[in-house]
Amino acid sequence: MTLKIGADAALKALRGWTRMEGERDAIQKSYRFADFKSAFAFMSATALKAEQMDHHPEWFNVYNKVDVILTTHDADGVTQKDLELAGFMDQLASRLG
C-alpha cells in the first residue's frame, strides 16, 4: 500500500493546484492550451506516464481545457504518486505552452 501524505502536504510542493472541495482527500487543477491538438498531446503523454506509474488521473477534456483530479484510491487520499504525477503534468504543460 502507498503511504498517504495528504492534500495539504502535496499543495505545499505544487503551484496552481488546489484541494478538492468536499470530503475527498484529492487535489485538482485545470490546464488550458492553445488548441485541442495541444490538449490532446498533453493527455497522451500523461497517459503514457500514468500507465508506467500504474497511477491514473481522473480527468475531463473539452477542446483546449483539461481538468484533472489526483488521488490514490487504494490509499484513500493523496500520496507521493499524486505529487510525482502532478509535477510531471506541470512540466509537460509548460513545455506545450
C-alpha positions in Angstrom: 0.0 0.0 0.0 1.2 3.5 -0.8 1.7 5.9 2.1 -0.8 8.8 2.3 0.8 12.3 2.5 -2.5 14.3 2.3 -3.5 17.1 0.0 -2.1 19.9 2.3 1.4 18.5 2.2 1.2 18.0 -1.6 0.0 21.5 -2.2 3.0 23.0 -0.4 5.2 21.5 -3.1 2.9 22.4 -6.1 1.9 25.6 -7.9 -1.6 26.1 -9.2 -3.2 23.1 -7.6 -6.0 23.3 -5.1 -7.6 21.0 -2.6 -10.8 19.4 -4.0 -13.8 20.6 -2.1 -15.8 18.1 -0.1 -14.7 15.1 2.0 -12.3 13.5 -0.5 -8.6 13.9 0.0 -7.7 15.0 -3.5 -6.0 17.8 -5.5 -7.2 19.4 -8.7 -6.1 21.7 -11.4 -7.4 23.0 -14.8 -5.0 23.3 -17.7 -5.7 25.4 -20.8 -3.8 25.0 -24.0 -3.8 26.9 -27.4 -6.0 24.3 -29.1 -7.4 20.8 -28.9 -4.2 19.3 -30.5 -2.1 20.6 -27.6 -4.6 19.5 -25.0 -4.6 16.0 -26.6 -0.8 15.9 -26.8 -0.8 16.7 -23.0 -3.3 13.9 -22.3 -1.5 11.4 -24.5 1.9 12.0 -22.9 0.4 12.0 -19.4 -1.4 8.7 -20.2 1.9 7.1 -21.0 3.5 8.3 -17.8 0.4 7.3 -15.8 0.5 3.8 -17.3 4.2 3.5 -16.5 3.4 4.5 -12.9 0.3 2.4 -12.7 -1.4 5.5 -11.4 -4.2 7.1 -13.4 -5.7 10.5 -13.2 -9.4 11.4 -13.2 -9.8 14.0 -15.9 -12.2 15.7 -18.3 -11.4 17.4 -21.6 -13.3 19.9 -23.7 -11.5 21.4 -26.6 -8.4 23.1 -25.1 -9.2 22.6 -21.4 -8.2 19.6 -19.3 -9.5 19.3 -15.7 -7.5 16.9 -13.6 -8.2 15.3 -10.2 -5.5 13.3 -8.5 -5.9 11.0 -5.5 -4.7 7.5 -4.8 -7.8 5.3 -4.5 -6.1 2.4 -2.6 -4.7 4.8 0.0 -8.0 6.8 0.2 -6.1 10.1 -0.3 -3.2 12.0 -1.8 0.2 10.1 -1.9 3.7 10.6 -3.3 2.4 9.1 -6.6 0.0 12.1 -7.0 2.8 14.5 -6.2 5.0 12.9 -8.8 2.3 12.8 -11.5 1.3 16.4 -10.8 4.9 17.5 -11.2 5.2 15.7 -14.5 1.9 17.2 -15.7 3.0 20.7 -14.8 6.4 20.4 -16.5 4.7 18.9 -19.6 2.1 21.7 -19.7 4.8 24.4 -19.5 6.7 22.8 -22.5 3.5 22.6 -24.5 2.7 26.2 -23.8 
